[in-house]
């Protein structure tokens, strides 16, 4: 069970892609976790794209890349 409230979040992860599960047809967001490549799918985890599962969309942060 994952919660999605602001005070429930424990760490940050990085969205690295998205796709559609071949068996269920459900869309997912692919995220990299900082724990290790031994966790999940070689360090990656799939989140259902709808429903803010585990607070994935509670506090999104977008990088701003500045040319130097």
N, C-alpha and C positions, 0 to 999 in steps of 0.2 A: 504494500500500500504506500503510495506516495501522496504527499500533500502538496498544495500549490500556493499557499499563502506566503506573503513576504517574509514573515518570521519563521517559516518552515524550511527555507532554503539553506543548504549546508555548504555548497561550493558551486563554482562555475564550470560550465562545459562549453565546448565550441561546436556550433553547427557546421558540418563539413559537406553536407549533401542531402539529397532526398530521393525517394523512389516509391515504388509500388510493390508490395509483397506479392510474390507470384501465386501463393496458395490462397490467401484471403482476399486479395484485391485491394487491401487497405493501403492508403498513402502513409508514408512515414518520413520522419526527419532523421538523418543519420548524424550522430554527434560523437566527438572525440572526448574521452574522459582522461583525466590526468593520473589515474591510478596505475595503469600499466597495460601493456599489450597482452598480458595474461588474463585480463578481465574482459568479459563480453565477447564481441566478435573481433578479436585481435585489437583490443583497446577501443572499439567502437560500440555504440549502443543505438538501437532504433527506438524512436518515440513515435507513437501514433500522432499524426499531424493535427488532429482535431481534439479539443477537450483540455488543452493545457496540462497534459499528463506530467506529473512530478514538478510542476511549476516551470516547465520549459519556457513558457512565454510570459511569465510573471514580470520579470525585469530584463527585457532584452537590451543588449548593448551592441551597438554597431560601431565598428572602428572607423576612424576618420584618418585616411592616409594623406599625408601632406608631402608634396614634392619638395625636396631640399636641394 
